[in-house]
Every structure is written in C-alpha cells, then in structure tokens.
Amino acid sequence: MRTSQLLEYFSLPDLFTLAYVLVDDHLQLLSAMGSYQLPMARNRQATPSELITIALVGDLLGQKNSETWFALVRQLYADLFPHLP
C-alpha cells in the first residue's frame, strides 16, 4: 500500500493507534531483551512510544515541519495524546 493511500483505508486516529501498538510492543520487546532501556523520568509528560508514534505517522504522511505537526497533533488529538510536552 502506498503511503498516500493510508488515509483511504484508515482514519487518522486508527493509524495513530495501529502505529502506537506496533512501536510500543517493539520497544517493550527490545527492553525485555536488554537491547534498549526505557527512560525513567519522574516528570515525563509523554512516553517514548507516543513521541515515536507521532513522528512516525507524520513522516508517513509527508509532514515536512515536525514542530507544526506536533502542535497540530497536540491540538486536534489531545484525546489520544493528553500529555504531550
């Protein structure tokens, strides 16, 4: 499937959810294998999986400006990502 066709088959919230599950499962597996250590921050606002998911979906959709993309996600999808920095 071409990247340009993604939104014909998935809504953006569904695409975020699918990407999040894949990213989070992968990071958990890497952590269990000892290949990756999940950061332990006390005042963390968002998880690494959430941030990677947003960046990945933005890249898949061809978003050129990451600051604008994160601001758009923060504004329009606060229900999916309520604690973005």
ZADO-1210 file (C-alpha; in nm, 4 decimals, padded with zeros to 6 digits):
<atoms>
<atom x="00.0000" y="00.0000" z="00.0000" code="MET" pos="1"/>
<atom x="00.1310" y="00.3409" z="-00.0891" code="ARG" pos="2"/>
<atom x="00.1682" y="00.5971" z="00.1857" code="THR" pos="3"/>
<atom x="-00.0690" y="00.8285" z="00.0005" code="SER" pos="4"/>
<atom x="-00.3403" y="00.5622" z="00.0294" code="GLN" pos="5"/>
<atom x="-00.3163" y="00.5147" z="00.4057" code="LEU" pos="6"/>
<atom x="-00.5940" y="00.7591" z="00.4884" code="LEU" pos="7"/>
<atom x="-00.8240" y="00.5915" z="00.2355" code="GLU" pos="8"/>
<atom x="-00.8160" y="00.2762" z="00.4491" code="TYR" pos="9"/>
<atom x="-00.7591" y="00.4113" z="00.7999" code="PHE" pos="10"/>
<atom x="-00.8823" y="00.7141" z="00.9895" code="SER" pos="11"/>
<atom x="-00.6005" y="00.9164" z="01.1405" code="LEU" pos="12"/>
<atom x="-00.6897" y="00.8067" z="01.4971" code="PRO" pos="13"/>
<atom x="-00.6840" y="00.4441" z="01.3775" code="ASP" pos="14"/>
<atom x="-00.3461" y="00.4987" z="01.2128" code="LEU" pos="15"/>
<atom x="-00.2118" y="00.6517" z="01.5352" code="PHE" pos="16"/>
<atom x="-00.3450" y="00.3561" z="01.7344" code="THR" pos="17"/>
<atom x="-00.2018" y="00.0951" z="01.4993" code="LEU" pos="18"/>
<atom x="00.1380" y="00.2650" z="01.4894" code="ALA" pos="19"/>
<atom x="00.1404" y="00.3091" z="01.8684" code="TYR" pos="20"/>
<atom x="00.0717" y="-00.0591" z="01.9334" code="VAL" pos="21"/>
<atom x="00.3495" y="-00.1645" z="01.6957" code="LEU" pos="22"/>
<atom x="00.6011" y="00.0871" z="01.8327" code="VAL" pos="23"/>
<atom x="00.5199" y="00.0190" z="02.1981" code="ASP" pos="24"/>
<atom x="00.5303" y="-00.3593" z="02.1535" code="ASP" pos="25"/>
<atom x="00.8655" y="-00.3295" z="01.9747" code="HIS" pos="26"/>
<atom x="01.0155" y="-00.1080" z="02.2455" code="LEU" pos="27"/>
<atom x="00.8885" y="-00.3419" z="02.5178" code="GLN" pos="28"/>
<atom x="01.0438" y="-00.6401" z="02.3370" code="LEU" pos="29"/>
<atom x="01.3765" y="-00.4598" z="02.2968" code="LEU" pos="30"/>
<atom x="01.3665" y="-00.3656" z="02.6626" code="SER" pos="31"/>
<atom x="01.2966" y="-00.7269" z="02.7678" code="ALA" pos="32"/>
<atom x="01.5884" y="-00.8464" z="02.5539" code="MET" pos="33"/>
<atom x="01.8187" y="-00.5882" z="02.7117" code="GLY" pos="34"/>
<atom x="01.8788" y="-00.4093" z="02.3806" code="SER" pos="35"/>
<atom x="01.7032" y="-00.0917" z="02.4878" code="TYR" pos="36"/>
<atom x="01.6391" y="00.0701" z="02.8240" code="GLN" pos="37"/>
<atom x="01.3180" y="00.2686" z="02.8543" code="LEU" pos="38"/>
<atom x="01.3925" y="00.6081" z="03.0093" code="PRO" pos="39"/>
<atom x="01.2719" y="00.6520" z="03.3661" code="MET" pos="40"/>
<atom x="01.1842" y="01.0178" z="03.4127" code="ALA" pos="41"/>
<atom x="00.9767" y="01.1332" z="03.7072" code="ARG" pos="42"/>
<atom x="00.8126" y="01.4294" z="03.5373" code="ASN" pos="43"/>
<atom x="00.7725" y="01.2706" z="03.1958" code="ARG" pos="44"/>
<atom x="00.4744" y="01.4133" z="03.0103" code="GLN" pos="45"/>
<atom x="00.4604" y="01.1648" z="02.7228" code="ALA" pos="46"/>
<atom x="00.6021" y="00.8178" z="02.6714" code="THR" pos="47"/>
<atom x="00.8765" y="00.7457" z="02.4192" code="PRO" pos="48"/>
<atom x="00.6237" y="00.5270" z="02.2328" code="SER" pos="49"/>
<atom x="00.3831" y="00.8203" z="02.1979" code="GLU" pos="50"/>
<atom x="00.6523" y="01.0555" z="02.0686" code="LEU" pos="51"/>
<atom x="00.7895" y="00.7998" z="01.8230" code="ILE" pos="52"/>
<atom x="00.4361" y="00.7224" z="01.7033" code="THR" pos="53"/>
<atom x="00.3593" y="01.0864" z="01.6309" code="ILE" pos="54"/>
<atom x="00.6887" y="01.1311" z="01.4465" code="ALA" pos="55"/>
<atom x="00.6385" y="00.8083" z="01.2505" code="LEU" pos="56"/>
<atom x="00.2842" y="00.8918" z="01.1412" code="VAL" pos="57"/>
<atom x="00.3928" y="01.2441" z="01.0475" code="GLY" pos="58"/>
<atom x="00.6721" y="01.1006" z="00.8360" code="ASP" pos="59"/>
<atom x="00.4367" y="00.8504" z="00.6711" code="LEU" pos="60"/>
<atom x="00.2002" y="01.1341" z="00.5831" code="LEU" pos="61"/>
<atom x="00.4818" y="01.3507" z="00.4469" code="GLY" pos="62"/>
<atom x="00.4708" y="01.6214" z="00.7122" code="GLN" pos="63"/>
<atom x="00.7691" y="01.8466" z="00.6487" code="LYS" pos="64"/>
<atom x="00.7739" y="02.0550" z="00.9684" code="ASN" pos="65"/>
<atom x="00.7868" y="01.8469" z="01.2866" code="SER" pos="66"/>
<atom x="00.7075" y="02.1421" z="01.5156" code="GLU" pos="67"/>
<atom x="00.3926" y="02.2224" z="01.3211" code="THR" pos="68"/>
<atom x="00.2954" y="01.8543" z="01.3093" code="TRP" pos="69"/>
<atom x="00.3358" y="01.8072" z="01.6861" code="PHE" pos="70"/>
<atom x="00.1396" y="02.1284" z="01.7507" code="ALA" pos="71"/>
<atom x="-00.1391" y="02.0059" z="01.5229" code="LEU" pos="72"/>
<atom x="-00.1496" y="01.6668" z="01.6946" code="VAL" pos="73"/>
<atom x="-00.1473" y="01.8339" z="02.0372" code="ARG" pos="74"/>
<atom x="-00.4434" y="02.0498" z="01.9347" code="GLN" pos="75"/>
<atom x="-00.6564" y="01.8046" z="01.7344" code="LEU" pos="76"/>
<atom x="-00.5764" y="01.4722" z="01.9012" code="TYR" pos="77"/>
<atom x="-00.5468" y="01.5639" z="02.2682" code="ALA" pos="78"/>
<atom x="-00.7791" y="01.2745" z="02.3475" code="ASP" pos="79"/>
<atom x="-00.5197" y="01.0302" z="02.2082" code="LEU" pos="80"/>
<atom x="-00.2121" y="01.2098" z="02.3434" code="PHE" pos="81"/>
<atom x="-00.3234" y="01.4069" z="02.6515" code="PRO" pos="82"/>
<atom x="00.0230" y="01.4670" z="02.7988" code="HIS" pos="83"/>
<atom x="00.2369" y="01.5941" z="02.5129" code="LEU" pos="84"/>
<atom x="00.5142" y="01.8306" z="02.6190" code="PRO" pos="85"/>
</atoms>
